[in-house]
Amino acid sequence: MAVHILRKLRNARRVVSLLGAAQPGMNILVLSDLHNTTNVDPLMIAANEAGASTTLMQITEAGHHGGQLPKTVAAAMAAADLVIGATRYNITHTSARIEAQKMGVKVIALPECDGDDFFLAKGWDVDFAGVAPQIEALANALTNAQTACVRSKLGTNLTCSVAGRSGRALTGFANTKDVSAGYCLEASLAPVEGTANGVIVVNASIPGLCLIESEPVTITIENGMATSIVGGREAEAFRSLLSSFNDPLVYNLGELGVGMNPNCQLDGTMLSDESVYGAIQLALGTSFYIGGTVKAAAHYDTIVTDAVLELDGRMVLDGTRLLLDY
């Protein structure tokens, strides 16, 4: 049975009025695709309630996370005050998003929001303002660090340089610097290209592809690039996905991040899996749109839980314990 629109409105209003800070007369652009008709109406109702002038644009899907948007869509985004990307595939890692924000546009990306229960997810119940100082503290620690190391009992042991890279505080609140991803809260950055070495043992999820259910996916990283991906059926699926792009840059270690939403659990969806509190994100592919230099054909995270993050030899995260003042 379809979820009634009134049950979705509470969190649609949070997107528009709390995270987007919509005001009367503001120009809001809602991007949607053919897969996401179920959650457009509550967003449009919420925007109308806020007194905003709202345009709905249906777009052709990119086909994968990190796929670029057409020039017509980019132009419409640049003309808005607030863009809400209610699409199956993530608009975060696109030049259209970056260029719009350079023009002063605030952006909220809601990938994989085509599920009928999207606005009922537990992640929406987080205290956005309450958790923001933790996210900002970790983002600042990432900014000030020179090196990072991620370790886990299952065998993850990866080191990389983060020197000169700025930590991103994704607090959910839309702004013109970092994208908002709704309830997907994190602190993250792009490691320095060519500096990462070690092993990632992915025990939780590859968002946008699958949960890890058969056996962990083991990824060997040499000089910033994945050189081996082994394991069970999930590893085979990931190898096949990355190979399909026919782009060697999709093997670049493009992101290091930490999920920061205590209300989220692993459920196979991108926003929840990447936001699980203390979960480490180690993404392959594009880094250009989050402060790196690599433009690849795609961007896919891998999620490691029960891990330790060290910055310049100092432990700042131990599982779900954040070891910072905030």
Phi and psi in degrees as a GROMACS rama.xvg file:
@    title "Ramachandran Plot"
@    xaxis  label "Phi"
@    yaxis  label "Psi"
@TYPE xy
-67.006  143.749  ALA-2
-72.7265  130.345  VAL-3
-67.0044  143.381  HIS-4
-58.9061  -32.0926  ILE-5
-65.3613  -29.1063  LEU-6
-72.8238  -22.6772  ARG-7
-87.4093  -19.9901  LYS-8
-63.8169  -35.7653  LEU-9
-54.3707  -49.1978  ARG-10
-84.11  -24.4894  ASN-11
-63.3079  -39.0038  ALA-12
-65.4243  -34.5722  ARG-13
-64.9288  -39.6203  ARG-14
-60.4743  -50.5298  VAL-15
-75.1246  -50.2986  VAL-16
-93.1974  -37.2656  SER-17
-82.6623  -58.6666  LEU-18
-76.9078  -36.2695  LEU-19
-91.2264  -11.9397  GLY-20
49.7235  44.9741  ALA-21
-63.5992  140.062  ALA-22
-130.148  158.089  GLN-23
-55.0935  135.253  PRO-24
86.316  -10.1415  GLY-25
-67.3821  143.321  MET-26
-92.826  111.674  ASN-27
-110.157  133.07  ILE-28
-112.13  121.039  LEU-29
-103.504  118.275  VAL-30
-94.6857  135.085  LEU-31
-140.518  170.89  SER-32
-135.624  -178.727  ASP-33
-63.9828  -20.2287  LEU-34
-85.6706  -15.3293  HIS-35
-119.925  60.5428  ASN-36
-87.2108  -22.445  THR-37
-71.015  -25.9168  THR-38
-113.118  5.52281  ASN-39
-73.9033  -44.3069  VAL-40
-56.6492  -46.3622  ASP-41
-62.6531  -34.0023  PRO-42
-66.6624  -41.9662  LEU-43
-66.7505  -39.0502  MET-44
-64.0952  -44.3167  ILE-45
-63.264  -39.7087  ALA-46
-66.9722  -39.0026  ALA-47
-64.8246  -40.7782  ASN-48
-61.008  -33.8328  GLU-49
-77.8759  -5.82645  ALA-50
81.9455  14.2291  GLY-51
-81.0847  156.142  ALA-52
-91.968  110.635  SER-53
-116.9  134.66  THR-54
-117.133  132.591  THR-55
-103.533  124.658  LEU-56
-121.511  118.982  MET-57
-90.4489  127.599  GLN-58
-119.363  159.782  ILE-59
-76.7106  131.211  THR-60
-63.5393  149.379  GLU-61
-70.2292  -25.7024  ALA-62
99.3564  -19.6104  GLY-63
-165.403  162.442  HIS-64
-68.2097  128.637  HIS-65
94.9194  -0.741152  GLY-66
-68.2551  141.439  GLY-67
-76.2284  157.854  GLN-68
-100.907  152.145  LEU-69
-62.6645  158.296  PRO-70
-62.6778  -33.5182  LYS-71
-65.0134  -38.2181  THR-72
-68.6167  -43.0041  VAL-73
-58.8927  -40.4742  ALA-74
-65.7897  -40.45  ALA-75
-65.7587  -38.9282  ALA-76
-62.336  -42.978  MET-77
-65.9896  -20.7905  ALA-78
-91.2034  -5.37359  ALA-79
-93.1715  168.072  ALA-80
-93.5419  -33.9191  ASP-81
-141.92  130.063  LEU-82
-112.439  131.454  VAL-83
-116.36  109.45  ILE-84
-89.8618  85.0564  GLY-85
-90.1796  74.671  ALA-86
-130.14  161.861  THR-87
-67.0925  -43.3483  ARG-88
-103.119  143.556  TYR-89
-67.4575  125.951  ASN-90
-90.8076  1.91292  ILE-91
-60.0778  -48.5421  THR-92
-90.6806  58.1598  HIS-93
-133.936  150.937  THR-94
-67.4092  -30.293  SER-95
-61.2105  -41.2394  ALA-96
-65.0403  -46.4645  ARG-97
-62.1618  -47.777  ILE-98
-65.902  -36.1941  GLU-99
-63.4171  -42.5341  ALA-100
-68.2451  -30.6554  GLN-101
-63.0139  -25.362  LYS-102
-88.0932  3.56529  MET-103
92.9903  13.7529  GLY-104
-87.0887  137.111  VAL-105
-91.1372  142.103  LYS-106
-129.384  132.77  VAL-107
-119.067  119.776  ILE-108
-104.149  125.991  ALA-109
-123.696  72.5502  LEU-110
-69.6149  155.027  PRO-111
56.1274  34.3727  GLU-112
-94.6831  24.1434  CYS-113
-85.3554  -7.62368  ASP-114
-71.8592  142.727  GLY-115
-64.47  -24.9018  ASP-116
-99.0495  14.3152  ASP-117
-53.5492  -47.2232  PHE-118
-79.1792  5.22212  PHE-119
-106.735  3.0041  LEU-120
-61.09  144.161  ALA-121
-62.9495  -26.0451  LYS-122
-60.0763  -26.7621  GLY-123
-66.4676  -20.3697  TRP-124
-82.2639  1.91809  ASP-125
-63.9656  150.867  VAL-126
-82.9199  91.6059  ASP-127
-56.1103  -47.6779  PHE-128
-68.0703  -34.9544  ALA-129
-68.7592  -35.6126  GLY-130
-89.0466  -14.0561  VAL-131
-55.6103  -42.2613  ALA-132
-60.7582  -32.9929  PRO-133
-66.8417  -43.9557  GLN-134
-63.1447  -44.0994  ILE-135
-66.2618  -36.1519  GLU-136
-64.5592  -42.6414  ALA-137
-69.7348  -38.6651  LEU-138
-60.9633  -41.5238  ALA-139
-64.7949  -39.2759  ASN-140
-63.9448  -38.961  ALA-141
-64.2936  -41.4435  LEU-142
-61.1602  -39.9264  THR-143
-84.09  -7.47073  ASN-144
-86.3464  158.743  ALA-145
-104.38  -37.5034  GLN-146
-134.08  154.277  THR-147
-132.986  146.886  ALA-148
-138.06  132.358  CYS-149
-117.45  129.594  VAL-150
-134.115  150.691  ARG-151
-145.09  159.806  SER-152
-65.4908  -24.9522  LYS-153
-76.7921  -11.0023  LEU-154
125.467  -3.86566  GLY-155
-61.0889  130.818  THR-156
-155.785  93.9278  ASN-157
-130.165  133.117  LEU-158
-123.126  149.572  THR-159
-158.48  161.039  CYS-160
-86.9548  139.573  SER-161
-124.843  16.2668  VAL-162
-60.4842  129.059  ALA-163
81.2823  0.0240649  GLY-164
-98.0246  142.725  ARG-165
-95.377  131.019  SER-166
-70.0271  142.456  GLY-167
-104.317  130.429  ARG-168
-104.602  98.196  ALA-169
-91.9721  90.3433  LEU-170
-91.2025  -4.16142  THR-171
97.3442  -26.1854  GLY-172
-79.2173  125.444  PHE-173
-65.949  140.443  ALA-174
-152.15  -177.205  ASN-175
-100.435  9.22505  THR-176
-111.687  -60.83  LYS-177
-107.955  147.604  ASP-178
-73.4669  147.35  VAL-179
-91.3689  141.022  SER-180
-122.81  42.3754  ALA-181
63.3379  -126.188  GLY-182
-85.1396  2.52866  TYR-183
-79.475  100.067  CYS-184
-106.185  135.917  LEU-185
-162.349  162.416  GLU-186
-118.45  132.406  ALA-187
-158.743  170.556  SER-188
-161.451  175.21  LEU-189
-99.9138  116.743  ALA-190
-61.1389  157.136  PRO-191
-65.5787  128.71  VAL-192
-59.4858  139.381  GLU-193
80.8469  2.23875  GLY-194
-105.378  -13.2091  THR-195
-81.2369  135.215  ALA-196
-145.132  143.082  ASN-197
136.13  -154.828  GLY-198
-130.764  136.976  VAL-199
-112.235  123.611  ILE-200
-107.649  100.381  VAL-201
-81.6425  110.99  VAL-202
-108.328  -6.56579  ASN-203
-114.957  -59.6003  ALA-204
-163.654  153.556  SER-205
-120.561  89.309  ILE-206
-54.8378  138.489  PRO-207
88.4856  -7.44571  GLY-208
-128.483  -59.6667  LEU-209
-171.346  159.618  CYS-210
-79.3972  155.158  LEU-211
-88.0273  111.867  ILE-212
-121.507  -31.3588  GLU-213
-88.7233  -57.6277  SER-214
-158.858  156.176  GLU-215
-57.5525  152.709  PRO-216
-98.0525  120.672  VAL-217
-103.196  120.56  THR-218
-115.358  122.616  ILE-219
-92.9763  128.754  THR-220
-113.034  125.957  ILE-221
-128.612  120.622  GLU-222
50.5904  44.2566  ASN-223
86.929  -1.7329  GLY-224
-124.534  141.297  MET-225
-72.2812  122.837  ALA-226
-109.41  -12.0633  THR-227
-154.842  137.111  SER-228
-134.092  109.08  ILE-229
-130.158  160.105  VAL-230
147.833  -147.716  GLY-231
-90.5204  -145.258  GLY-232
-65.4983  -28.4746  ARG-233
-68.3822  -39.4789  GLU-234
-63.5716  -40.9444  ALA-235
-63.0198  -41.9666  GLU-236
-65.3172  -38.4659  ALA-237
-69.0665  -42.7595  PHE-238
-59.2919  -44.5877  ARG-239
-64.3472  -42.2868  SER-240
-60.945  -50.8521  LEU-241
-64.8026  -39.0361  LEU-242
-63.724  -31.5374  SER-243
-64.4857  -21.007  SER-244
-79.8425  -15.3875  PHE-245
51.6642  44.3294  ASN-246
-141.277  110.963  ASP-247
-60.6824  -20.8863  PRO-248
-74.6545  -12.0382  LEU-249
-69.189  -10.0341  VAL-250
-93.1483  1.68883  TYR-251
-68.3891  136.643  ASN-252
-75.5939  101.988  LEU-253
-100.391  -10.8213  GLY-254
-158.761  141.759  GLU-255
-124.437  124.573  LEU-256
-148.594  169.871  GLY-257
-134.239  125.505  VAL-258
-68.4136  144.433  GLY-259
-136.693  23.121  MET-260
-107.74  108.863  ASN-261
-69.2851  -10.0201  PRO-262
-90.2639  -8.46437  ASN-263
-91.2275  147.894  CYS-264
-132.737  158.99  GLN-265
-64.4219  123.293  LEU-266
-142.27  6.79245  ASP-267
90.3627  -1.80227  GLY-268
-100.204  150.058  THR-269
-61.3539  -51.236  MET-270
-63.5147  -37.9216  LEU-271
-74.3556  -49.1685  SER-272
-63.0582  -40.1726  ASP-273
-74.65  -13.1929  GLU-274
-106.335  -4.45426  SER-275
-54.1431  129.529  VAL-276
-61.268  123.358  TYR-277
87.7219  -7.33889  GLY-278
-71.6388  134.023  ALA-279
-91.5567  129.701  ILE-280
-100.771  128.076  GLN-281
-130.935  101.381  LEU-282
-98.6402  149.82  ALA-283
-108.059  142.355  LEU-284
114.58  -142.487  GLY-285
-57.4584  137.399  THR-286
-127.246  -10.372  SER-287
-58.0686  -36.8669  PHE-288
-85.1913  1.79882  TYR-289
-127.018  22.1305  ILE-290
108.708  0.0765118  GLY-291
-96.4502  -162.359  GLY-292
-121.478  -4.28748  THR-293
-96.2548  126.049  VAL-294
-107.701  104.01  LYS-295
-108  174.674  ALA-296
-73.3784  -15.8263  ALA-297
-159.362  173.745  ALA-298
-145.866  117.685  HIS-299
-132.283  128.01  TYR-300
-82.7218  155.971  ASP-301
-122.746  145.016  THR-302
-117.21  126.172  ILE-303
-117.99  126.417  VAL-304
-110.428  169.551  THR-305
54.3429  50.4881  ASP-306
-123.526  169.31  ALA-307
-117.868  137.343  VAL-308
-116.484  125.696  LEU-309
-116.375  136.637  GLU-310
-118.532  120.148  LEU-311
52.8131  38.2935  ASP-312
82.9426  -3.36535  GLY-313
-102.503  127.899  ARG-314
-72.0287  123.098  MET-315
-113.351  -14.8066  VAL-316
-144.989  130.997  LEU-317
-130.062  95.7415  ASP-318
67.9634  -109.586  GLY-319
-110.181  16.3669  THR-320
-103.915  116.872  ARG-321
-89.5083  120.244  LEU-322
-102.718  55.2193  LEU-323
-136.391  153.415  LEU-324
-81.7704  139.155  ASP-325
